Amino acid sequence: MVKKRLTEVCRVIRSKNAGPFELTLDLIFDNPSDYEKVKNQKGINSELIARLYKIPESDVLSLVYFDPARAIKATIKRPFGAGSLGETDVYGAQQHAPLLDVEVDLPSDFDKE
């Protein structure tokens, strides 16, 4: 197994509003093979998202592997409602940073494909 950062295997890593009280985190992969390997490894899960965002796992509302788009989509509760007092990112567009350093284990033949 080799470790690869999500930034090496994903074309897009982003966050956005999913309504005023939820955020969606998207990981969109460059190619189907990388997506399938990460999906099969199941390293991107609710427990990881909860740990990265320092929230209870119950605040990870959904985690979906969406095959047609080669994407993993997680929806979490926002710590503050969009636009409320204390909220710092009304669009939810800058909340993906914790995902940038995540590493996933891939088969050692990863670089040969």
Backbone as JSON Lines, residues from 0, in Angstrom:
{"i":0,"aa":"M","n":[0.84,-1.19,0.0],"ca":[0.0,0.0,0.0],"c":[0.88,1.25,0.0]}
{"i":1,"aa":"V","n":[0.39,2.27,-0.69],"ca":[1.05,3.58,-0.67],"c":[0.03,4.6,-0.21]}
{"i":2,"aa":"K","n":[0.53,5.64,0.43],"ca":[-0.36,6.71,0.87],"c":[-0.34,7.82,-0.17]}
{"i":3,"aa":"K","n":[-1.54,8.29,-0.52],"ca":[-1.7,9.42,-1.43],"c":[-2.63,10.42,-0.78]}
{"i":4,"aa":"R","n":[-2.32,11.68,-0.91],"ca":[-3.22,12.72,-0.4],"c":[-4.41,12.85,-1.34]}
{"i":5,"aa":"L","n":[-5.53,13.23,-0.77],"ca":[-6.71,13.45,-1.61],"c":[-6.44,14.48,-2.7]}
{"i":6,"aa":"T","n":[-5.59,15.44,-2.41],"ca":[-5.25,16.45,-3.42],"c":[-4.55,15.84,-4.63]}
{"i":7,"aa":"E","n":[-4.0,14.63,-4.49],"ca":[-3.33,13.96,-5.6],"c":[-4.29,13.12,-6.45]}
{"i":8,"aa":"V","n":[-5.43,12.75,-5.88],"ca":[-6.34,11.86,-6.6],"c":[-7.7,12.5,-6.9]}
{"i":9,"aa":"C","n":[-7.95,13.67,-6.35],"ca":[-9.22,14.36,-6.6],"c":[-9.02,15.56,-7.51]}
{"i":10,"aa":"R","n":[-9.95,15.74,-8.41],"ca":[-9.95,16.92,-9.26],"c":[-10.52,18.11,-8.49]}
{"i":11,"aa":"V","n":[-11.52,17.84,-7.67],"ca":[-12.2,18.89,-6.92],"c":[-12.35,18.45,-5.47]}
{"i":12,"aa":"I","n":[-12.01,19.36,-4.56],"ca":[-12.3,19.21,-3.13],"c":[-12.93,20.53,-2.73]}
{"i":13,"aa":"R","n":[-14.2,20.5,-2.34],"ca":[-14.89,21.76,-2.07],"c":[-15.94,21.59,-0.98]}
{"i":14,"aa":"S","n":[-16.38,22.74,-0.49],"ca":[-17.49,22.77,0.45],"c":[-18.48,23.82,-0.03]}
{"i":15,"aa":"K","n":[-19.73,23.66,0.39],"ca":[-20.75,24.63,0.0],"c":[-21.96,24.47,0.91]}
{"i":16,"aa":"N","n":[-22.79,25.47,0.92],"ca":[-24.02,25.4,1.69],"c":[-24.93,24.3,1.16]}
{"i":17,"aa":"A","n":[-25.62,23.69,2.08],"ca":[-26.7,22.76,1.73],"c":[-27.92,23.22,2.52]}
{"i":18,"aa":"G","n":[-28.19,24.49,2.42],"ca":[-29.22,25.13,3.23],"c":[-28.56,25.94,4.33]}
{"i":19,"aa":"P","n":[-29.31,26.67,5.1],"ca":[-28.71,27.56,6.11],"c":[-28.1,26.84,7.31]}
{"i":20,"aa":"F","n":[-28.4,25.56,7.49],"ca":[-27.92,24.85,8.68],"c":[-27.06,23.63,8.38]}
{"i":21,"aa":"E","n":[-26.7,23.45,7.1],"ca":[-25.9,22.29,6.71],"c":[-24.83,22.69,5.7]}
{"i":22,"aa":"L","n":[-23.73,21.94,5.71],"ca":[-22.65,22.1,4.73],"c":[-22.49,20.79,3.98]}
{"i":23,"aa":"T","n":[-22.16,20.87,2.71],"ca":[-21.84,19.7,1.93],"c":[-20.37,19.76,1.56]}
{"i":24,"aa":"L","n":[-19.7,18.64,1.7],"ca":[-18.29,18.49,1.34],"c":[-18.24,17.55,0.15]}
{"i":25,"aa":"D","n":[-17.57,17.97,-0.91],"ca":[-17.5,17.16,-2.13],"c":[-16.06,16.79,-2.44]}
{"i":26,"aa":"L","n":[-15.85,15.52,-2.76],"ca":[-14.59,15.01,-3.28],"c":[-14.9,14.42,-4.63]}
{"i":27,"aa":"I","n":[-14.37,15.01,-5.69],"ca":[-14.63,14.53,-7.04],"c":[-13.31,14.05,-7.63]}
{"i":28,"aa":"F","n":[-13.27,12.8,-8.02],"ca":[-12.02,12.16,-8.43],"c":[-11.72,12.37,-9.9]}
{"i":29,"aa":"D","n":[-10.42,12.34,-10.21],"ca":[-9.96,12.51,-11.59],"c":[-10.38,11.36,-12.49]}
{"i":30,"aa":"N","n":[-10.28,10.14,-11.99],"ca":[-10.61,9.01,-12.86],"c":[-11.32,7.91,-12.09]}
{"i":31,"aa":"P","n":[-12.04,7.07,-12.79],"ca":[-12.84,6.02,-12.14],"c":[-12.01,5.04,-11.32]}
{"i":32,"aa":"S","n":[-10.81,4.73,-11.77],"ca":[-9.98,3.76,-11.06],"c":[-9.61,4.27,-9.66]}
{"i":33,"aa":"D","n":[-9.17,5.51,-9.57],"ca":[-8.82,6.09,-8.27],"c":[-10.04,6.14,-7.36]}
{"i":34,"aa":"Y","n":[-11.16,6.56,-7.91],"ca":[-12.4,6.62,-7.13],"c":[-12.76,5.25,-6.57]}
{"i":35,"aa":"E","n":[-12.72,4.22,-7.42],"ca":[-13.08,2.87,-6.98],"c":[-12.15,2.37,-5.89]}
{"i":36,"aa":"K","n":[-10.87,2.67,-6.02],"ca":[-9.91,2.23,-5.0],"c":[-10.19,2.88,-3.66]}
{"i":37,"aa":"V","n":[-10.44,4.18,-3.67],"ca":[-10.74,4.88,-2.42],"c":[-12.08,4.41,-1.85]}
{"i":38,"aa":"K","n":[-13.05,4.24,-2.71],"ca":[-14.36,3.75,-2.27],"c":[-14.24,2.37,-1.62]}
{"i":39,"aa":"N","n":[-13.51,1.47,-2.25],"ca":[-13.36,0.11,-1.72],"c":[-12.59,0.08,-0.41]}
{"i":40,"aa":"Q","n":[-11.69,1.02,-0.24],"ca":[-10.88,1.11,0.97],"c":[-11.69,1.64,2.16]}
{"i":41,"aa":"K","n":[-12.74,2.39,1.89],"ca":[-13.66,2.94,2.91],"c":[-12.97,3.8,3.97]}
{"i":42,"aa":"G","n":[-11.87,4.44,3.58],"ca":[-11.18,5.32,4.52],"c":[-11.87,6.66,4.68]}
{"i":43,"aa":"I","n":[-12.67,7.04,3.72],"ca":[-13.47,8.27,3.82],"c":[-14.82,7.83,4.38]}
{"i":44,"aa":"N","n":[-15.04,8.13,5.65],"ca":[-16.25,7.67,6.32],"c":[-16.72,8.72,7.33]}
{"i":45,"aa":"S","n":[-17.84,8.46,7.94],"ca":[-18.42,9.41,8.9],"c":[-17.5,9.67,10.09]}
{"i":46,"aa":"E","n":[-16.82,8.64,10.53],"ca":[-15.91,8.8,11.66],"c":[-14.78,9.78,11.32]}
{"i":47,"aa":"L","n":[-14.21,9.64,10.14],"ca":[-13.15,10.55,9.7],"c":[-13.66,11.98,9.6]}
{"i":48,"aa":"I","n":[-14.81,12.18,8.98],"ca":[-15.38,13.52,8.82],"c":[-15.63,14.14,10.2]}
{"i":49,"aa":"A","n":[-16.18,13.38,11.11],"ca":[-16.44,13.9,12.46],"c":[-15.14,14.31,13.14]}
{"i":50,"aa":"R","n":[-14.11,13.5,13.0],"ca":[-12.82,13.82,13.62],"c":[-12.21,15.07,13.0]}
{"i":51,"aa":"L","n":[-12.23,15.17,11.68],"ca":[-11.65,16.33,11.0],"c":[-12.35,17.63,11.38]}
{"i":52,"aa":"Y","n":[-13.67,17.57,11.51],"ca":[-14.45,18.78,11.76],"c":[-14.79,18.97,13.24]}
{"i":53,"aa":"K","n":[-14.24,18.05,14.08],"ca":[-14.42,18.16,15.53],"c":[-15.9,18.29,15.91]}
{"i":54,"aa":"I","n":[-16.67,17.37,15.34],"ca":[-18.12,17.33,15.61],"c":[-18.48,15.91,16.01]}
{"i":55,"aa":"P","n":[-19.62,15.74,16.69],"ca":[-20.07,14.37,16.98],"c":[-20.4,13.65,15.67]}
{"i":56,"aa":"E","n":[-20.18,12.37,15.64],"ca":[-20.48,11.61,14.42],"c":[-21.95,11.74,14.04]}
{"i":57,"aa":"S","n":[-22.81,11.98,15.01],"ca":[-24.24,12.16,14.71],"c":[-24.5,13.44,13.9]}
{"i":58,"aa":"D","n":[-23.54,14.37,13.9],"ca":[-23.67,15.59,13.1],"c":[-23.23,15.4,11.65]}
{"i":59,"aa":"V","n":[-22.72,14.22,11.32],"ca":[-22.46,13.86,9.92],"c":[-23.78,13.27,9.43]}
{"i":60,"aa":"L","n":[-24.53,14.07,8.71],"ca":[-25.9,13.71,8.35],"c":[-25.97,12.67,7.24]}
{"i":61,"aa":"S","n":[-25.01,12.71,6.33],"ca":[-24.96,11.69,5.28],"c":[-23.57,11.63,4.7]}
{"i":62,"aa":"L","n":[-23.24,10.47,4.18],"ca":[-22.0,10.28,3.44],"c":[-22.35,9.34,2.3]}
{"i":63,"aa":"V","n":[-22.21,9.83,1.08],"ca":[-22.66,9.1,-0.1],"c":[-21.52,8.94,-1.09]}
{"i":64,"aa":"Y","n":[-21.34,7.73,-1.57],"ca":[-20.45,7.47,-2.7],"c":[-21.34,7.52,-3.94]}
{"i":65,"aa":"F","n":[-21.11,8.52,-4.79],"ca":[-21.96,8.74,-5.95],"c":[-21.2,8.33,-7.21]}
{"i":66,"aa":"D","n":[-21.39,7.09,-7.62],"ca":[-20.61,6.5,-8.7],"c":[-20.67,7.27,-10.02]}
{"i":67,"aa":"P","n":[-21.85,7.73,-10.48],"ca":[-21.88,8.4,-11.78],"c":[-20.97,9.63,-11.88]}
{"i":68,"aa":"A","n":[-20.72,10.28,-10.76],"ca":[-19.86,11.48,-10.78],"c":[-18.47,11.2,-10.23]}
{"i":69,"aa":"R","n":[-18.18,9.94,-9.87],"ca":[-16.91,9.59,-9.22],"c":[-16.68,10.51,-8.02]}
{"i":70,"aa":"A","n":[-17.68,10.61,-7.15],"ca":[-17.64,11.59,-6.07],"c":[-18.06,10.99,-4.73]}
{"i":71,"aa":"I","n":[-17.51,11.58,-3.68],"ca":[-17.93,11.29,-2.32],"c":[-18.5,12.59,-1.78]}
{"i":72,"aa":"K","n":[-19.69,12.52,-1.24],"ca":[-20.4,13.71,-0.76],"c":[-20.79,13.47,0.69]}
{"i":73,"aa":"A","n":[-20.35,14.37,1.56],"ca":[-20.72,14.3,2.97],"c":[-21.48,15.57,3.33]}
{"i":74,"aa":"T","n":[-22.53,15.43,4.1],"ca":[-23.29,16.59,4.58],"c":[-23.21,16.59,6.1]}
{"i":75,"aa":"I","n":[-22.84,17.77,6.64],"ca":[-22.7,17.92,8.09],"c":[-23.51,19.11,8.56]}
{"i":76,"aa":"K","n":[-23.84,19.11,9.85],"ca":[-24.5,20.27,10.44],"c":[-23.5,21.42,10.52]}
{"i":77,"aa":"R","n":[-23.96,22.62,10.2],"ca":[-23.11,23.8,10.35],"c":[-23.0,24.13,11.84]}
{"i":78,"aa":"P","n":[-21.83,24.62,12.27],"ca":[-21.72,25.01,13.67],"c":[-22.58,26.22,14.02]}
{"i":79,"aa":"F","n":[-22.8,27.08,13.03],"ca":[-23.67,28.25,13.17],"c":[-24.52,28.33,11.9]}
{"i":80,"aa":"G","n":[-25.74,28.8,12.01],"ca":[-26.56,29.01,10.82],"c":[-25.92,30.06,9.91]}
{"i":81,"aa":"A","n":[-26.09,29.91,8.62],"ca":[-25.52,30.85,7.66],"c":[-25.99,32.27,7.96]}
{"i":82,"aa":"G","n":[-25.05,33.17,8.11],"ca":[-25.37,34.57,8.36],"c":[-25.68,34.91,9.81]}
{"i":83,"aa":"S","n":[-25.63,33.94,10.71],"ca":[-25.93,34.23,12.11],"c":[-24.71,34.8,12.82]}
{"i":84,"aa":"L","n":[-24.93,35.36,13.99],"ca":[-23.87,35.94,14.79],"c":[-22.82,34.87,15.1]}
{"i":85,"aa":"G","n":[-21.56,35.17,14.83],"ca":[-20.47,34.23,15.07],"c":[-20.11,33.38,13.87]}
{"i":86,"aa":"E","n":[-20.92,33.4,12.86],"ca":[-20.67,32.62,11.64],"c":[-19.67,33.39,10.78]}
{"i":87,"aa":"T","n":[-18.68,32.69,10.2],"ca":[-17.61,33.37,9.47],"c":[-17.54,33.07,7.98]}
{"i":88,"aa":"D","n":[-18.4,32.22,7.47],"ca":[-18.35,31.83,6.06],"c":[-19.78,31.6,5.56]}
{"i":89,"aa":"V","n":[-20.45,32.68,5.23],"ca":[-21.87,32.62,4.9],"c":[-22.18,31.66,3.75]}
{"i":90,"aa":"Y","n":[-21.24,31.5,2.81],"ca":[-21.47,30.61,1.67],"c":[-21.01,29.17,1.93]}
{"i":91,"aa":"G","n":[-20.29,28.97,3.02],"ca":[-19.78,27.64,3.31],"c":[-18.7,27.18,2.35]}
{"i":92,"aa":"A","n":[-18.12,28.12,1.61],"ca":[-17.2,27.78,0.53],"c":[-15.75,27.59,0.97]}
{"i":93,"aa":"Q","n":[-15.46,27.81,2.24],"ca":[-14.08,27.7,2.69],"c":[-13.93,26.7,3.83]}
{"i":94,"aa":"Q","n":[-14.8,25.72,3.86],"ca":[-14.8,24.75,4.94],"c":[-14.18,23.41,4.55]}
{"i":95,"aa":"H","n":[-13.63,23.32,3.36],"ca":[-13.06,22.07,2.88],"c":[-11.61,21.85,3.32]}
{"i":96,"aa":"A","n":[-10.97,22.86,3.92],"ca":[-9.54,22.8,4.24],"c":[-9.14,21.55,5.04]}
{"i":97,"aa":"P","n":[-9.9,21.08,6.02],"ca":[-9.47,19.88,6.75],"c":[-9.28,18.64,5.85]}
{"i":98,"aa":"L","n":[-9.93,18.62,4.7],"ca":[-9.81,17.48,3.79],"c":[-8.51,17.49,2.99]}
{"i":99,"aa":"L","n":[-7.86,18.64,2.89],"ca":[-6.71,18.78,2.0],"c":[-5.51,17.93,2.42]}
{"i":100,"aa":"D","n":[-5.35,17.66,3.69],"ca":[-4.21,16.87,4.16],"c":[-4.53,15.4,4.38]}
{"i":101,"aa":"V","n":[-5.75,14.98,4.08],"ca":[-6.14,13.59,4.29],"c":[-5.39,12.69,3.31]}
{"i":102,"aa":"E","n":[-4.87,11.59,3.85],"ca":[-4.21,10.59,3.02],"c":[-5.05,9.33,3.0]}
{"i":103,"aa":"V","n":[-5.03,8.66,1.86],"ca":[-5.73,7.39,1.71],"c":[-4.71,6.33,1.31]}
{"i":104,"aa":"D","n":[-4.94,5.1,1.74],"ca":[-4.09,3.97,1.35],"c":[-4.58,3.44,0.02]}
{"i":105,"aa":"L","n":[-3.66,3.28,-0.9],"ca":[-3.99,2.72,-2.2],"c":[-3.05,1.56,-2.5]}
{"i":106,"aa":"P","n":[-3.46,0.64,-3.34],"ca":[-2.58,-0.49,-3.68],"c":[-1.24,0.01,-4.19]}
{"i":107,"aa":"S","n":[-0.2,-0.76,-3.96],"ca":[1.15,-0.32,-4.32],"c":[1.31,-0.16,-5.83]}
{"i":108,"aa":"D","n":[0.44,-0.74,-6.63],"ca":[0.51,-0.56,-8.09],"c":[-0.21,0.71,-8.53]}
{"i":109,"aa":"F","n":[-0.58,1.58,-7.59],"ca":[-1.34,2.79,-7.89],"c":[-0.67,3.63,-8.98]}
{"i":110,"aa":"D","n":[0.63,3.88,-8.86],"ca":[1.32,4.75,-9.8],"c":[1.51,4.12,-11.18]}
{"i":111,"aa":"K","n":[1.27,2.83,-11.32],"ca":[1.48,2.14,-12.58],"c":[0.29,2.23,-13.5]}
{"i":112,"aa":"E","n":[-0.84,2.74,-12.99],"ca":[-2.05,2.8,-13.82],"c":[-2.17,4.12,-14.53]}
